[in-house]
């Protein structure tokens, strides 16, 4: 019996020495799992820090462009030339693009039944205009070209755009005329297949083209974008 107790004691002593040699007491159940899971939160923290740094660098880069008097939108180098066209405005009057030389224009293709892209873009444009002083604001015209002539008559365009401000002008025409104008600005639009009972949706570009007083397009914006950046570029184009 003494030999058995002695053997157990020796075995326990041996186990203790083994644990000590391994760096301490044996790990409690689950400790190893917790240890292997530790790097994941650290990776998330590192990624969050990296993202924060990238955002900060982007903001600094944009502000440096702003301080240097450069456009903040997506630049065309060299600038594009705005194509001339004639359509009908929401008062039923002919509108020719060339006749609006001397103003800064924002050109957008959309439709009044659009559920998301159009109201978002119009709201951001209105917010940008709200950051201009009255003199600058009077020098800007927003041209909303409908891609849905079947539903967007003059009255509907007027009702839709009146809520955004007096600078907004709706334009329409025949489907063929609208397709030709859109193509001249490298824009396409087409009907989406609609199930029975659903409203007809139209896929179209979400670009907002800034046309300066000389008829050149230095930049465009696609949403969602910062209205402050658009306001900055409008001020620059109005100089």
TABELCOR-V581155 format. One record per helix or strand of 2 or more residues. SS is the DSSP state (~ for helix, > for strand). FROM is the first residue (numbers start at 1). TO is the last residue. If there is no record, write none. Layout:
# TABELCOR-V581155
ss,from,to
SS,FROM,TO
SS,FROM,TO
This chain:
# TABELCOR-V581155
ss,from,to
~,2,21
~,31,67
>,74,81
>,86,89
>,94,96
~,97,100
>,104,110
~,117,129
~,134,138
>,140,146
~,154,162
>,168,172
~,175,184
>,189,191
>,202,204
>,207,211
>,216,222
~,227,237
